[in-house]
Amino acid sequence: MIANILLQSTGFFSEISKRFSEGGPVIMTLILICLILSIAFLTKAFINHNTAKEQSLKMIKLTADTGLLGLVFGFFGSILGLVQAFDSFEGVGGSMSQEVLASGLKVSFLTVLFGTFTFIISRIGILIFKWRQKV
């Protein structure tokens, strides 16, 4: 019941869902998968950090790779958004429309933002893991 209230309200989750759709569902889903994988690999690394150090280090490397992949998907989405904006300009005969430009730039920035967020989360997790290793 509480989950339904949170998802239906015009608050945080609806805003995130709206931005997710505006950023392009395909690219944003790929970035979300990278984020989920990064968190899963980090969790496995923390769980195995005392018992299986070699597997734990492998999970950390996978975390770094998936975080970087999320960042790259974000920049890829950014390029696609800019190409979409320029295609729209071309379709209107070269006259610049502010709405078309804003739409393309929004897609461009939302994917980079989410990709960067994914990268930052994975890097913070790796830093915490490495800090715990030395303590």
C-alpha positions, 0 to 999 in steps of 0.5 A: 500500500505504501509503495502504491502511494509513493509511486502514484504521488507527484513526488520523487519517484514520479519525477524520476520515472518522468526523467527516465522516459524523457532520457530515452527508455532504451539507453536509460535502461542500459544505464540502469542495468549497469547501475544494478550490476555495479551494486550487485558486484559491489555487494558480492565483493563486500560479502566475500572480502574475508573468505574469497579474496580473489573472487572479491577482487574480480567483483571489484574489477567487474564493478569498475567495468560496469560503472565505466560502461554506464558512463559510456552509455550516457555519453552515447545517449548524449550524442544520440540526443544531439543528432536527434535535435539536429535532425529536427532542425534539418526537418524544419528547413533550417529554422531553429525552434527553441522547443526542438533544441531544448528537447534534444538537449534534455535527452542529451543531458539526462543520459549523461547525468544518469551515466555519470551517477552510475559511474560515481556510485561504482567508484565510491563503492570501490573506494570504500572497499579498498579503504576497508581492505587496508584497515 
